[in-house]
Amino acid sequence: MLDQFREEVVTRRTRTMENLMMVFANIIMVVSAIFAMFMLQTLMMLISTHGLQAGMIVNILITLFFAASAVLLFLFRDRIRTEYEYTFTNGIMDFAQVFNNRKRKPLGTMNVRNVEACGMVASGSFNRYLNIPGVNRLNWFLNRGADLFYFYFTKEGKKTLLVIEPSNDMQDLIRKTVGPGKYQTN
């Protein structure tokens, strides 16, 4: 028997804004770090000559702000370029979030046969499941205008509606595997 396997990486269709934000974040990070270093040097000189005075608190806070912004941008700038990875292997789907092609965060695993319903977001059945009270919605897609696909399932008593952005080939694999009556068109 042949294994059914498909792996897809979903990226933004237009990456212009991502690229601009990444450049902007790098520039702000470097400028903040340089400014914090100069402010720190100035503060050290003032403290060594005049001692610690109450008027220096504002300068200390400004220095801490720029140092913190440089560190936070260094740690979290990779999240600007986010991708989703879907892997289908014999009815088991694995989901992961990838940051800047370097850091991979596993989101979860799901047996497609265990879902209660699935289908296209554009269908009427999606709104029926979306309006269920207490449903937890997971959006693991990037492009709003894409053909979005949903899964509705209950796990440990929690109702969940998962929205992804698979290709037509992966949708066909899901339809073949999910079982009769679970793929809904209306």
Sequence and secondary structure as in RCSB ss.txt:
>XXXX:A:sequence
MLDQFREEVVTRRTRTMENLMMVFANIIMVVSAIFAMFMLQTLMMLISTHGLQAGMIVNILITLFFAASAVLLFL
FRDRIRTEYEYTFTNGIMDFAQVFNNRKRKPLGTMNVRNVEACGMVASGSFNRYLNIPGVNRLNWFLNRGADLFY
FYFTKEGKKTLLVIEPSNDMQDLIRKTVGPGKYQTN
>XXXX:A:secstr
    EEEEEE  S  HHHHHHHHHHHHHHHHHHHHHHHHHHHHHHHHHHH   GGGHHHHHHHHHHHHHHHHHHH
HGGGGSEEEEEEEETTEEEEEEEETTTEEEEEEEEEGGG SEEEETTSHHHHHHHTSTT EEEEE S TTS  EE
EEEEETTEEEEEEE   HHHHHHHHHHH TTTEE  
